[in-house]
Amino acid sequence: MSLVFVIPGPLRELAGNRAEVRVKGSAESASKALSLLWAECPGVRDRVVTEIGEVRPHVNIFIDGESIRFTGGLQSPVRDGAEIVILPALSGG
């Protein structure tokens, strides 16, 4: 199994300046998929989840275009070859 994580500009420095990170491994849920990402890019973890492992309120995660907020949260299913987008909220005026 392989997954593709799309890394936004603000987090790329923590991911070796990569816009995409491909990880190999099996993940039946968003939580397991993110664990594979943390193994590859540990610095990204603290920017995406809280100390207790919940997705930060200002961060959105999409699996194949669907927000995990509406598909089961961190228990959302992940298919082989899925594209997972991490999207922190932007603000400004």
N, C-alpha and C positions, 0 to 999 in steps of 0.2 A: 504494500500500500504506500502511496505517496500523497502528500498534501502540499498545496501552495498557499503560503501566507503572503498577502499584499501588505506591505509595510508603508505607512504614510511618512511624509517628510519629517515631521517632528520626532519620529522614533527611529529613523534610519541609522543615525549615528550609533545607536545601541544594537543595531543589527548588521554591523560591519559595512555600513553605507549601502546596503542592498535594498532595492525597491520590492523585491520578491525573495522569499526564503522558501526553498523546497526542502521538505523533511520526509524521511522515509520512516515508515512504521505503521502500526495499526491503531486506529482510534475510533471507537464507536460513539464517542460523545465530544462535544466542544471542549469540555474540561480535559479529556485525555489528549485531544489534538493540541491544545494550548501547552500541555506538559511537554509534548514533543518540541514545540517552539522554544520553551524555556530552556530545554537541554541544549539547543543550538544557540540561542541568544538570551542568556539569563538576565541581562540588564533590562530587557523589555518588560519582564514580569511586573515589577513594581509600578510601572506606568499604566498597566492594563488592569490589574486586580489589586484589591486591598490586602491588608495584612491577614485577613481571615479568608481570603480566596474568592471574594465576590468581585464581579466586574465593577469597576469604578463608574459612578453615575454619569460622568462626562464622556465615557468611552462606549462606542457602539461596535458590535461584532456581527458580521454578516457571513453566513455560510451559503455559498452559491446564490447570493443576492437576497437572502432572507435574514432579517434581523433575529438574533437569538432571543431577543426580548419577547418575541411572539411565537417561538417554536420550541420552548422548553428551557430557556436559559442555558446554563452550562451543561445541562443534560440533553441539549439538542442533538439529534443524530447527525453523524458525519459520514458521507459516502467516500469510497475510494476515489482519489483524484479531485476531491473538493477544493474549491477556492475559498479561502477564509480571509476576509478583509477586516482589518482593525482600523477603526476610524474615530479618532478623538474629536470631540466637539470643538468647533472654532468659534471664536467670538471677536468682536471688534466693531468698529463703526465706520 
